[in-house]
Amino acid sequence: MATPVVDRGPCTIYVFHPSAEKELERRIRREFEEMPGLRLTADQAVRLWSPGDHTCLPVLNTLVEERFLRVDEYGRYAHHHHGC
């Protein structure tokens, strides 16, 4: 999403804002990297990072598909350490 900041006739300067999903993805990545033992159920993740599952769950699933996260045998999301 872009917001015009300065409009000077034929030249307009835009500032691009990352989408809410990208911001959430960055936050989730950062927190799992900072806390390697972090394990959260989907409900816990939604309460922690998002007011509703419509944003959080798709981001978590994308991170699983990208093999950044994994889902353990108890349904908890955890950082996917390569070789584990």
SULRALIN-V864079 format. One record per residue. N is the residue number from 0. RES is the residue in three letters. OMEGA is omega in whole degrees, 0 to 359 (none if undefined). Layout:
[[N & RES & OMEGA] [N & RES & OMEGA]]
//
This chain:
[[0 & MET & 181] [1 & ALA & 178] [2 & THR & 176] [3 & PRO & 181] [4 & VAL & 181] [5 & VAL & 178] [6 & ASP & 181] [7 & ARG & 179] [8 & GLY & 184] [9 & PRO & 182] [10 & CYS & 176] [11 & THR & 178] [12 & ILE & 180] [13 & TYR & 172] [14 & VAL & 181] [15 & PHE & 180] [16 & HIS & 177] [17 & PRO & 179] [18 & SER & 178] [19 & ALA & 180] [20 & GLU & 180] [21 & LYS & 177] [22 & GLU & 179] [23 & LEU & 178] [24 & GLU & 179] [25 & ARG & 181] [26 & ARG & 180] [27 & ILE & 178] [28 & ARG & 182] [29 & ARG & 183] [30 & GLU & 177] [31 & PHE & 177] [32 & GLU & 181] [33 & GLU & 181] [34 & MET & 187] [35 & PRO & 180] [36 & GLY & 183] [37 & LEU & 176] [38 & ARG & 184] [39 & LEU & 169] [40 & THR & 178] [41 & ALA & 180] [42 & ASP & 179] [43 & GLN & 180] [44 & ALA & 179] [45 & VAL & 179] [46 & ARG & 183] [47 & LEU & 192] [48 & TRP & 188] [49 & SER & 179] [50 & PRO & 180] [51 & GLY & 183] [52 & ASP & 181] [53 & HIS & 178] [54 & THR & 189] [55 & CYS & 184] [56 & LEU & 176] [57 & PRO & 178] [58 & VAL & 178] [59 & LEU & 180] [60 & ASN & 176] [61 & THR & 180] [62 & LEU & 174] [63 & VAL & 179] [64 & GLU & 179] [65 & GLU & 180] [66 & ARG & 170] [67 & PHE & 177] [68 & LEU & 171] [69 & ARG & 175] [70 & VAL & 183] [71 & ASP & 184] [72 & GLU & 178] [73 & TYR & 179] [74 & GLY & 180] [75 & ARG & 175] [76 & TYR & 179] [77 & ALA & 178] [78 & HIS & 180] [79 & HIS & 178] [80 & HIS & 181] [81 & HIS & 181] [82 & GLY & 180] [83 & CYS & none]]
//
